[in-house]
Amino acid sequence: MVFLKGFIVGLLVMGILFLIYKKFKSKKSDVEIEATTIMKSVESISKLMVLEGHFTETYTYKENTKIFFDLIPQEKRAIVILDAKVLIGYDLKKMVIFIDKENKRVVIEKLPEEEVNIIPDLKFYDVQASTFTSFNKDDINKVQADAKHKIEQQIENSSLKIQARQRLIENLGSLVNISKAIGWTVEDKTNSILGEIPNINSN
């Protein structure tokens, strides 16, 4: 009789332990699946987002010098037409994200800097030079540097960077929505996108 009671108690204890193990294992498995889902979402947006813009600038390049003990003035002049393709984007592979499985959090620790690539195409018209001067490699380099500066000014006055930023927020927004849909929270430690993605720090 004592043996039978002990056997029954043993079965009950084993049954309870099995249920606890099964429940814990199931919970851990669910968290792993959720974390995998989030990581796949991160991978899907981890690409270089690029916006393309085209800018045109026409201006006159002019340089005045003097030769022969500053007695004879010389002048270089040309009309320059600059067509430039500008690429602006974010390489989200450089974004730093921490997946906190224990607390079911996605922590955005670092965002990439915007990347600007200017591809200029210069055309010279009405090139004029004095008797003892001519356009050389140094002049071309000066024009290219000046042209790049002018395009950078046009970029700052345009909405291209704003549009690139909006693309970044849209991609992060999809990550936030997926995380919230499976019961995770998202924390922005960069403090740079608060307010742009609604309720990013709420459950």
C-alpha positions as CSV (number, residue, x, y, z in Angstrom):
1,M,0.0,0.0,0.0
2,V,2.8,2.4,0.9
3,F,4.6,1.5,-2.3
4,L,1.4,2.2,-4.3
5,K,1.0,5.6,-2.7
6,G,4.6,6.5,-3.3
7,F,4.3,5.4,-6.9
8,I,1.2,7.6,-7.4
9,V,2.9,10.6,-5.8
10,G,5.9,10.0,-8.0
11,L,3.7,10.0,-11.1
12,L,2.0,13.2,-10.0
13,V,5.3,15.0,-9.4
14,M,6.7,13.8,-12.8
15,G,3.5,15.0,-14.4
16,I,3.7,18.4,-12.8
17,L,7.4,18.7,-13.8
18,F,6.6,17.7,-17.4
19,L,3.8,20.3,-17.6
20,I,6.1,23.0,-16.3
21,Y,8.9,22.0,-18.7
22,K,6.4,21.9,-21.6
23,K,5.1,25.3,-20.8
24,F,8.6,26.8,-20.4
25,K,9.8,25.2,-23.5
26,S,6.8,26.5,-25.4
27,K,7.3,30.0,-24.1
28,K,11.0,29.9,-25.0
29,S,10.1,28.6,-28.5
30,D,7.6,31.3,-29.0
31,V,10.2,34.0,-28.1
32,E,12.7,32.4,-30.5
33,I,10.2,32.5,-33.3
34,E,9.3,36.1,-32.5
35,A,13.0,37.1,-32.4
36,T,13.6,35.3,-35.7
37,T,10.6,37.2,-37.2
38,I,12.1,40.5,-36.1
39,M,15.5,39.6,-37.4
40,K,14.1,38.7,-40.8
41,S,12.3,42.1,-40.8
42,V,15.6,43.8,-40.0
43,E,17.4,41.9,-42.8
44,S,14.6,42.8,-45.3
45,I,15.2,46.5,-44.8
46,S,19.0,46.3,-44.4
47,K,19.9,47.6,-47.8
48,L,21.1,50.9,-49.3
49,M,18.1,53.1,-49.8
50,V,18.9,55.6,-52.5
51,L,17.0,58.6,-53.9
52,E,18.3,60.1,-57.2
53,G,18.1,63.7,-58.2
54,H,19.4,65.7,-61.1
55,F,20.7,69.3,-60.9
56,T,21.8,71.7,-63.6
57,E,24.0,74.8,-63.2
58,T,25.2,77.3,-65.8
59,Y,27.8,79.8,-64.9
60,T,30.8,81.7,-66.2
61,Y,34.3,80.7,-65.0
62,K,36.7,83.6,-65.1
63,E,40.3,84.0,-63.9
64,N,42.4,87.2,-64.2
65,T,46.2,87.2,-63.8
66,K,49.1,89.4,-64.7
67,I,52.4,88.3,-66.2
68,F,55.8,90.0,-66.9
69,F,56.2,91.7,-63.5
70,D,52.4,92.2,-63.3
71,L,52.5,94.5,-66.3
72,I,50.4,92.5,-68.8
73,P,46.9,91.4,-67.7
74,Q,45.7,87.9,-68.9
75,E,42.3,86.4,-68.7
76,K,40.7,83.0,-68.9
77,R,37.0,82.7,-69.4
78,A,34.5,79.9,-70.2
79,I,30.9,79.2,-69.9
80,V,30.4,76.1,-67.9
81,I,27.3,73.9,-68.0
82,L,27.1,71.4,-65.2
83,D,24.7,68.5,-65.2
84,A,25.0,66.4,-62.1
85,K,23.4,63.2,-60.9
86,V,23.1,63.1,-57.1
87,L,22.4,60.0,-55.1
88,I,21.4,60.3,-51.4
89,G,20.6,57.4,-49.2
90,Y,21.1,55.4,-46.0
91,D,23.0,52.1,-45.7
92,L,20.9,50.3,-43.1
93,K,23.5,47.6,-42.9
94,K,25.3,50.1,-40.7
95,M,22.4,50.4,-38.4
96,V,23.0,48.9,-34.9
97,I,20.0,47.0,-33.4
98,F,19.9,44.9,-30.3
99,I,17.3,42.2,-29.8
100,D,16.5,41.8,-26.1
101,K,14.7,38.4,-26.0
102,E,14.3,38.3,-22.2
103,N,12.3,41.6,-22.1
104,K,10.9,41.3,-25.7
105,R,12.5,44.6,-26.7
106,V,14.0,45.9,-30.0
107,V,16.6,48.5,-29.2
108,I,17.8,50.9,-31.9
109,E,21.2,51.9,-30.8
110,K,22.7,53.6,-33.8
111,L,21.4,55.0,-37.2
112,P,23.6,55.4,-40.2
113,E,24.7,58.7,-41.6
114,E,23.2,59.8,-44.9
115,E,25.4,59.2,-47.9
116,V,25.7,61.8,-50.7
117,N,27.3,60.9,-54.0
118,I,27.7,63.6,-56.7
119,I,28.4,62.5,-60.2
120,P,29.2,65.7,-62.2
121,D,29.2,66.1,-66.0
122,L,31.0,69.3,-67.1
123,K,30.7,70.9,-70.5
124,F,32.8,74.0,-71.5
125,Y,31.5,76.5,-74.1
126,D,32.9,79.8,-75.5
127,V,36.4,79.2,-74.0
128,Q,38.5,82.3,-74.2
129,A,42.1,82.7,-73.2
130,S,44.7,85.4,-73.7
131,T,47.9,85.1,-75.7
132,F,50.1,83.6,-73.0
133,T,47.4,81.6,-71.1
134,S,45.4,78.5,-71.7
135,F,43.1,76.2,-69.8
136,N,45.1,73.4,-68.1
137,K,44.5,70.5,-65.7
138,D,44.7,72.8,-62.7
139,D,41.9,75.0,-64.2
140,I,39.7,71.9,-64.8
141,N,40.2,70.8,-61.2
142,K,39.3,74.3,-59.9
143,V,36.1,74.2,-62.1
144,Q,35.2,70.8,-60.8
145,A,35.7,71.7,-57.2
146,D,33.7,74.9,-57.7
147,A,30.9,73.0,-59.5
148,K,30.7,70.4,-56.7
149,H,30.3,73.2,-54.2
150,K,27.5,74.8,-56.2
151,I,25.7,71.4,-56.4
152,E,26.1,70.9,-52.7
153,Q,24.4,74.3,-52.2
154,Q,21.6,73.2,-54.5
155,I,21.1,69.9,-52.6
156,E,20.8,71.8,-49.3
157,N,18.2,74.1,-50.8
158,S,16.3,71.1,-52.3
159,S,14.0,68.5,-50.6
160,L,16.2,65.5,-51.6
161,K,17.6,65.0,-48.1
162,I,14.1,65.3,-46.6
163,Q,12.8,62.7,-49.0
164,A,15.7,60.4,-48.1
165,R,14.9,60.9,-44.4
166,Q,11.3,60.0,-45.0
167,R,12.3,56.8,-46.7
168,L,14.4,55.9,-43.7
169,I,11.5,56.6,-41.3
170,E,9.1,54.5,-43.5
171,N,11.5,51.5,-43.3
172,L,11.9,51.8,-39.6
173,G,8.2,52.2,-39.2
174,S,7.6,48.8,-40.8
175,L,10.0,47.3,-38.3
176,V,8.2,49.0,-35.4
177,N,4.8,47.8,-36.6
178,I,6.0,44.2,-36.9
179,S,7.5,44.3,-33.5
180,K,4.4,45.7,-31.9
181,A,2.2,43.2,-33.7
182,I,3.9,40.3,-31.9
183,G,3.9,42.1,-28.5
184,W,7.4,43.5,-28.5
185,T,8.4,47.1,-27.7
186,V,10.8,49.3,-29.6
187,E,13.2,51.7,-27.9
188,D,15.1,54.4,-29.7
189,K,18.4,55.1,-28.0
190,T,19.5,57.5,-30.7
191,N,16.9,60.0,-29.7
192,S,16.8,61.1,-33.3
193,I,13.6,59.7,-34.6
194,L,11.3,60.2,-31.7
195,G,8.1,61.8,-32.9
196,E,8.7,60.8,-36.5
197,I,7.5,57.2,-35.8
198,P,4.3,57.6,-33.7
199,N,4.4,55.9,-30.2
200,I,7.8,54.3,-30.9
201,N,8.4,53.8,-27.1
202,S,5.0,52.6,-26.2
203,N,3.7,49.1,-26.0
